Amino acid sequence: NMPTDSVYYLIGLREGDIITKTNLGAQTSSINLISDLTGIPSGTTNCLYVKSKDNSEHVIKVQVDKK
């Protein structure tokens, strides 16, 4: 499957935070993540490619605050 062009923004995360199905928030409620995302590195923005249970792929753009 080709990745979708859905991009979701998560702001205010800190280094090492775990992205869960819960704190992705309402804007991503349509995505069923296979598992939580862990070990987010520090930096301004990171793009995470997430595969959902129906094998569609989504881009989550994360802005991370340093600890």
SULLIN-V834488 format. One record per residue. N is the residue number from 1. RES is the residue in one letter. OMEGA is omega as a letter, one per 30 degrees, with the letter a starting at -180 (NA if undefined). D_CENTER is the distance of its C-alpha to the mean C-alpha in Angstrom with 2 decimals. Layout:
N:RES:OMEGA:D_CENTER + N:RES:OMEGA:D_CENTER
This chain:
1:N:l:18.79 + 2:M:l:17.73 + 3:P:l:14.10 + 4:T:l:13.83 + 5:D:l:13.73 + 6:S:l:11.28 + 7:V:a:9.17 + 8:Y:a:7.25 + 9:Y:l:7.85 + 10:L:a:7.13 + 11:I:l:10.53 + 12:G:l:12.60 + 13:L:l:10.69 + 14:R:a:13.21 + 15:E:l:13.67 + 16:G:l:13.17 + 17:D:l:11.14 + 18:I:l:9.57 + 19:I:a:6.34 + 20:T:l:8.24 + 21:K:a:8.97 + 22:T:a:11.09 + 23:N:l:9.47 + 24:L:l:6.79 + 25:G:a:10.22 + 26:A:a:12.67 + 27:Q:l:11.25 + 28:T:a:8.95 + 29:S:a:11.79 + 30:S:a:12.84 + 31:I:l:10.18 + 32:N:a:11.51 + 33:L:l:9.29 + 34:I:l:11.82 + 35:S:l:10.82 + 36:D:l:8.80 + 37:L:a:7.03 + 38:T:l:9.76 + 39:G:l:11.64 + 40:I:l:9.63 + 41:P:l:12.59 + 42:S:a:14.34 + 43:G:a:14.70 + 44:T:l:14.35 + 45:T:l:11.33 + 46:N:l:9.17 + 47:C:l:7.76 + 48:L:l:5.63 + 49:Y:a:7.33 + 50:V:l:6.67 + 51:K:l:10.07 + 52:S:a:11.07 + 53:K:l:14.42 + 54:D:l:16.37 + 55:N:l:15.35 + 56:S:a:13.86 + 57:E:a:11.10 + 58:H:l:8.47 + 59:V:l:7.09 + 60:I:l:4.14 + 61:K:a:6.50 + 62:V:l:6.55 + 63:Q:a:10.12 + 64:V:l:11.41 + 65:D:l:14.89 + 66:K:a:17.18 + 67:K:NA:18.83
